[in-house]
Amino acid sequence: MDTTKDTAPPATRELRGIKLYREHGDEIIHEGRGVYTVPGCSGGSYRVDLAVFGGEESCSCPDFTAPRRNREPGEPCKHLYAATIFRARSRVAARRVQVERMAARASRGNLAGLAASL
């Protein structure tokens, strides 16, 4: 049985973003209008703008703002990926609550209320 741990970081920004969300997703804060505060792996946090109302996505982390050899300008960083996952999951949860409320209204026979919510 192999007892060694694989401590190598995930190979891509996407995978690092997934890992960041899994480990720190409960620490991501939605500031409003597509802006999030996302924790850094080494402490601190970064401001992420998903540009949901237009413009370009951005992150205040050094990986996004500084020119790097193996990254195109504007290429998403792990914080952008983590914020995107957080936003998608939050939207799914909100829709689930909305559907449950609609189903409850329908089961009570409140069809006028149901129609008004559509």
C-alpha positions in Angstrom: 0.0 0.0 0.0 1.4 3.4 -1.0 1.3 5.8 1.9 2.9 8.7 0.2 0.8 11.8 -0.4 0.6 13.6 -3.7 1.4 17.2 -2.6 2.0 18.6 -6.1 -0.4 21.4 -6.9 -3.0 20.8 -9.5 -1.6 21.4 -13.0 -4.0 24.0 -14.4 -5.6 27.2 -13.2 -9.0 25.5 -13.6 -8.1 22.7 -11.3 -6.5 25.1 -8.8 -9.8 27.1 -8.9 -11.8 24.0 -8.2 -9.5 23.1 -5.3 -9.7 26.7 -3.9 -13.5 26.5 -4.0 -13.6 23.1 -2.4 -11.3 24.2 0.5 -12.4 27.8 0.9 -15.8 28.2 -0.8 -17.5 29.0 2.4 -15.2 32.0 2.8 -16.1 33.6 -0.5 -18.1 36.8 -0.1 -20.5 38.2 -2.7 -20.1 41.9 -2.5 -22.8 42.6 -5.1 -23.0 43.4 -8.8 -20.8 40.4 -9.7 -18.0 41.4 -7.4 -16.6 38.8 -4.9 -14.0 38.6 -2.2 -12.1 35.4 -2.6 -9.5 34.1 -0.1 -6.0 33.5 -1.2 -4.2 30.2 -0.5 -1.4 32.0 1.3 -3.7 34.2 3.4 -5.3 37.5 2.5 -8.0 37.8 -0.1 -8.5 39.2 -3.6 -11.3 41.2 -5.2 -12.8 39.4 -8.2 -15.1 41.1 -10.7 -17.0 38.6 -12.9 -18.2 41.4 -15.2 -21.7 40.1 -15.2 -22.9 43.6 -16.2 -20.4 44.1 -19.0 -16.7 44.9 -19.2 -13.9 42.5 -18.6 -13.4 40.0 -15.8 -10.6 41.0 -13.3 -8.9 39.9 -10.2 -6.6 41.8 -7.9 -4.2 38.9 -7.4 -0.6 39.1 -8.8 -1.2 36.1 -11.1 -3.9 38.0 -13.0 -2.4 41.5 -12.9 1.3 40.8 -13.5 2.6 39.6 -16.8 3.6 36.0 -16.6 5.5 33.8 -19.0 2.9 31.0 -19.5 -0.2 33.1 -19.3 -2.0 35.3 -21.8 -3.1 38.7 -20.6 -6.6 38.5 -19.2 -6.4 34.7 -18.8 -8.5 33.7 -15.8 -6.7 33.0 -12.5 -7.8 30.4 -9.9 -9.7 33.1 -8.0 -11.9 33.9 -11.0 -12.6 30.2 -11.4 -13.5 29.8 -7.7 -15.8 32.9 -7.8 -17.5 31.5 -11.0 -18.2 28.2 -9.3 -19.5 30.1 -6.2 -21.8 32.2 -8.3 -23.1 29.2 -10.3 -23.9 27.2 -7.2 -25.5 30.2 -5.5 -27.8 30.7 -8.5 -28.8 27.0 -8.5 -29.6 27.2 -4.8 -31.7 30.3 -5.3 -33.6 28.8 -8.2 -34.2 25.6 -6.1 -35.8 27.8 -3.3 -37.9 29.6 -5.9 -39.2 26.3 -7.4 -39.9 25.0 -3.9 -42.0 28.1 -3.1 -43.9 27.8 -6.3 -44.6 24.1 -5.6 -45.8 25.0 -2.1 -48.2 27.6 -3.5 -49.5 25.2 -6.1 -50.1 22.5 -3.5 -52.1 24.9 -1.4 -54.3 25.6 -4.4 -53.1 29.1 -4.7 -53.0 29.1 -8.5 -53.4 32.9 -8.7 -50.3 33.4 -6.5 -48.4 30.9 -8.6 -49.4 32.6 -11.9 -48.3 36.0 -10.4 -44.9 34.6 -9.6 -44.3 33.5 -13.2 
